[in-house]
């Protein structure tokens, strides 16, 4: 069992928040000083989301290459953070900032614990600022695809992959396990761009709708197919799944 606990507190500057954090049950580890944009709504929520994402994905204070799992609990001090993870929040302007909770770290239990700051009492003044960050734009959720580079990742892709893998393997696959498998197979050197042997009909169909057919990438060692298309941020992973050898042979 491991966890990450954060408590977000305002400072004299309304655009700066101190996010106190710890990954032990003994004492605080430090402070993430988060500056938020001046005209942003829900500044405290944004500061906590951004610090949480930074600590998990950039600083990796809970572990390298960690993904969502039931044994990693996130203790937060703002209830809206938990709502963002369950897609039950009406705060649409925060969706992109919470994407890490619906993709890579979906599956981590989240507990709202805004009253329990005993681990922090009397120690605030002696703590060091371990990180200073500016929440100007979300930390993008990406995955590295060999032969192409980083592509954007959505929660839908991870969820559908977990469903497909569960059917394929005939047992439930967690979202964290699906993310790890996706990352491992996507970055493999055996991934190459391919085209369908007869894709003229598909190309015409897409052209009639004013769209361009996506790019296909195949992991030839594991028979996984990755489909990439242009999204609002750039190249985005549309879908990924294991395929049969017969299907793999339909690509060239």
C-alpha positions as CSV (number, residue, x, y, z in Angstrom):
1,X,0.0,0.0,0.0
2,X,1.2,3.5,-0.8
3,X,-0.4,6.9,-1.0
4,X,0.0,10.6,-1.7
5,X,-1.6,13.2,0.6
6,X,-2.0,16.8,-0.3
7,X,-3.5,19.9,1.5
8,X,-3.9,23.1,-0.4
9,X,-3.7,26.4,1.4
10,X,-4.0,30.0,0.1
11,X,-1.2,32.6,0.5
12,X,-1.3,36.4,0.7
13,X,-1.2,36.4,-3.1
14,X,-4.6,35.3,-4.4
15,X,-3.0,33.6,-7.4
16,X,-0.5,31.5,-5.5
17,X,-1.3,28.5,-3.4
18,X,0.9,26.3,-1.2
19,X,0.2,22.6,-1.7
20,X,1.7,20.6,1.2
21,X,2.4,17.0,0.4
22,X,3.6,13.8,1.9
23,X,4.0,10.2,0.8
24,X,4.5,8.8,4.3
25,X,2.5,8.7,7.5
26,X,5.2,10.3,9.5
27,X,5.8,13.8,8.3
28,X,5.3,16.3,5.4
29,X,7.8,16.1,2.6
30,X,7.5,19.7,1.3
31,X,5.5,22.3,-0.5
32,X,4.5,22.7,-4.1
33,X,4.1,26.4,-4.8
34,X,1.5,26.7,-7.5
35,X,0.8,29.9,-9.4
36,X,-2.5,29.9,-11.3
37,X,-3.7,32.3,-14.1
38,X,-5.2,35.5,-12.8
39,X,-8.6,35.2,-14.4
40,X,-9.2,31.5,-13.8
41,X,-12.2,30.3,-11.9
42,X,-11.9,27.8,-9.0
43,X,-8.2,28.7,-8.4
44,X,-7.8,26.5,-5.3
45,X,-9.2,23.4,-7.2
46,X,-6.9,24.1,-10.1
47,X,-3.9,24.5,-7.8
48,X,-4.5,21.1,-6.1
49,X,-5.2,19.3,-9.4
50,X,-2.1,20.7,-11.0
51,X,0.1,19.9,-8.0
52,X,-1.3,16.4,-7.7
53,X,-0.6,15.7,-11.4
54,X,2.9,17.1,-11.2
55,X,3.8,15.1,-8.1
56,X,2.5,11.9,-9.7
57,X,3.7,12.2,-13.3
58,X,6.7,14.6,-13.3
59,X,8.3,14.3,-9.9
60,X,7.1,10.7,-9.5
61,X,7.1,11.0,-5.7
62,X,5.1,7.8,-5.3
63,X,7.1,5.7,-7.8
64,X,8.4,5.7,-11.3
65,X,5.9,4.6,-14.1
66,X,3.1,4.3,-11.6
67,X,-0.4,3.8,-12.9
68,X,-3.9,3.6,-11.4
69,X,-4.3,0.7,-9.0
70,X,-6.4,0.0,-5.9
71,X,-3.3,0.0,-3.7
72,X,-2.4,3.6,-4.3
73,X,-4.7,6.0,-2.4
74,X,-4.8,9.7,-3.1
75,X,-5.8,11.9,-0.2
76,X,-7.0,15.3,-1.3
77,X,-8.3,18.4,0.6
78,X,-10.7,19.7,-2.1
79,X,-13.8,17.6,-2.7
80,X,-14.2,18.8,-6.3
81,X,-11.0,16.8,-7.2
82,X,-12.8,13.6,-6.4
83,X,-15.8,14.7,-8.5
84,X,-13.5,15.4,-11.4
85,X,-12.2,11.9,-11.3
86,X,-15.7,10.4,-11.5
87,X,-16.9,12.8,-14.2
88,X,-19.6,14.0,-11.8
89,X,-18.4,17.6,-11.7
90,X,-20.1,20.4,-13.7
91,X,-16.8,22.3,-13.8
92,X,-16.1,21.7,-17.5
93,X,-13.2,24.2,-17.5
94,X,-11.2,21.9,-15.3
95,X,-11.7,18.7,-17.4
96,X,-8.4,18.9,-19.2
97,X,-6.5,19.5,-15.9
98,X,-8.1,16.4,-14.4
99,X,-7.4,14.1,-17.4
100,X,-4.7,12.3,-15.5
101,X,-7.3,11.0,-13.1
102,X,-9.4,9.6,-15.9
103,X,-6.6,8.0,-17.9
104,X,-3.3,6.9,-16.3
105,X,-4.4,7.1,-12.7
106,X,-8.0,6.0,-13.0
107,X,-8.5,3.2,-10.5
108,X,-6.7,4.9,-7.6
109,X,-9.0,5.3,-4.6
110,X,-9.5,9.0,-3.8
111,X,-10.4,10.1,-0.3
112,X,-11.4,13.7,0.6
113,X,-9.6,14.4,3.9
114,X,-9.7,18.1,4.4
115,X,-9.8,17.9,8.2
116,X,-6.9,15.7,8.9
117,X,-3.8,17.9,8.9
118,X,-2.2,16.5,12.1
119,X,0.8,15.5,10.1
120,X,1.3,19.2,9.2
121,X,0.6,21.0,12.4
122,X,3.4,23.2,13.6
123,X,5.7,22.2,10.8
124,X,4.6,24.6,8.0
125,X,7.2,27.3,8.7
126,X,10.1,24.9,8.5
127,X,9.1,23.2,5.2
128,X,11.0,23.8,2.0
129,X,9.4,24.6,-1.3
130,X,10.3,21.4,-3.3
131,X,8.7,22.6,-6.5
132,X,7.5,25.8,-8.0
133,X,5.1,25.5,-11.0
134,X,2.8,27.6,-13.1
135,X,-0.6,26.1,-14.0
136,X,-0.8,28.0,-17.3
137,X,-2.0,25.0,-19.2
138,X,-2.7,21.3,-18.4
139,X,0.0,18.7,-18.3
140,X,-1.0,16.8,-21.4
141,X,-1.6,13.0,-21.2
142,X,0.5,11.5,-23.9
143,X,2.0,8.1,-24.8
144,X,5.1,7.4,-26.9
145,X,4.4,5.6,-30.2
146,X,7.4,4.2,-31.9
147,X,7.9,5.5,-35.5
148,X,5.8,8.6,-34.7
149,X,6.5,10.1,-31.3
150,X,4.3,11.3,-28.5
151,X,0.6,11.2,-29.2
152,X,-2.3,12.5,-27.1
153,X,-4.3,10.0,-25.0
154,X,-7.9,10.2,-23.9
155,X,-9.7,8.4,-21.1
156,X,-12.0,6.7,-23.7
157,X,-9.1,4.9,-25.3
158,X,-7.9,3.5,-22.0
159,X,-11.4,2.4,-21.0
160,X,-12.2,0.7,-24.3
161,X,-8.8,-1.0,-24.3
162,X,-9.4,-2.4,-20.8
163,X,-12.8,-3.7,-21.9
164,X,-11.3,-5.4,-25.0
165,X,-8.4,-6.9,-23.1
166,X,-10.8,-8.3,-20.5
167,X,-12.8,-10.0,-23.3
168,X,-9.6,-11.1,-25.1
169,X,-8.0,-12.6,-22.0
170,X,-11.4,-13.7,-20.4
171,X,-10.6,-12.0,-17.1
172,X,-10.9,-8.4,-15.9
173,X,-8.1,-6.1,-16.7
174,X,-7.7,-2.9,-14.6
175,X,-7.3,0.5,-16.2
176,X,-3.8,0.8,-14.7
177,X,-2.8,-2.5,-16.3
178,X,-4.3,-1.5,-19.6
179,X,-2.3,1.7,-19.6
180,X,0.9,-0.1,-18.8
181,X,0.3,-2.6,-21.5
182,X,-0.6,0.1,-24.0
183,X,2.6,2.1,-23.2
184,X,4.8,-1.1,-23.4
185,X,3.5,-2.2,-26.8
186,X,3.3,1.3,-28.2
187,X,7.0,2.1,-27.6
188,X,8.4,-1.2,-28.9
189,X,10.8,-1.1,-31.8
190,X,8.6,-3.6,-33.7
191,X,5.9,-0.9,-34.2
192,X,5.8,0.3,-37.8
193,X,3.4,2.4,-39.8
194,X,1.3,0.3,-42.1
195,X,-1.5,0.7,-44.6
196,X,-4.5,-1.5,-45.4
197,X,-3.9,-3.7,-48.5
198,X,-7.1,-2.3,-50.0
199,X,-8.0,1.0,-48.4
200,X,-9.3,2.8,-51.5
201,X,-12.9,2.3,-50.5
202,X,-12.3,3.5,-46.9
203,X,-10.4,6.6,-48.2
204,X,-13.4,7.5,-50.5
205,X,-15.8,7.0,-47.6
206,X,-13.8,9.4,-45.4
207,X,-13.3,11.9,-48.2
208,X,-17.1,12.0,-48.8
209,X,-17.5,13.0,-45.1
210,X,-14.8,15.7,-45.4
211,X,-12.4,13.7,-43.2
212,X,-9.1,12.1,-43.6
213,X,-8.6,8.4,-42.7
214,X,-6.3,7.9,-39.7
215,X,-2.8,6.5,-39.7
216,X,-2.3,2.8,-38.8
217,X,0.7,1.5,-36.7
218,X,1.2,-2.2,-36.1
219,X,3.3,-3.9,-33.5
220,X,4.4,-6.9,-35.6
221,X,5.7,-8.9,-32.6
222,X,2.5,-8.7,-30.6
223,X,-0.1,-8.1,-33.3
224,X,-1.4,-4.9,-31.8
225,X,-2.9,-2.1,-34.0
226,X,-2.8,1.6,-33.1
227,X,-4.9,4.1,-35.0
228,X,-3.8,7.8,-34.9
229,X,-5.7,10.8,-36.2
230,X,-5.4,14.6,-36.0
231,X,-7.2,16.0,-33.0
232,X,-7.7,19.4,-31.5
233,X,-4.2,19.3,-29.8
234,X,-2.4,17.4,-32.5
235,X,-1.8,13.7,-33.2
236,X,-4.1,11.7,-31.0
237,X,-4.5,8.0,-30.3
238,X,-8.0,7.0,-31.5
239,X,-7.9,3.4,-30.6
240,X,-5.6,0.4,-29.9
241,X,-6.3,-3.3,-29.5
242,X,-4.8,-6.7,-30.1
243,X,-5.7,-8.3,-33.4
244,X,-5.6,-11.7,-35.0
245,X,-2.7,-12.8,-37.3
246,X,-5.2,-12.9,-40.2
247,X,-6.2,-9.3,-39.5
248,X,-2.5,-8.3,-39.3
249,X,-1.9,-9.8,-42.7
250,X,-4.4,-7.4,-44.2
251,X,-1.9,-4.6,-43.7
252,X,1.2,-4.0,-45.7
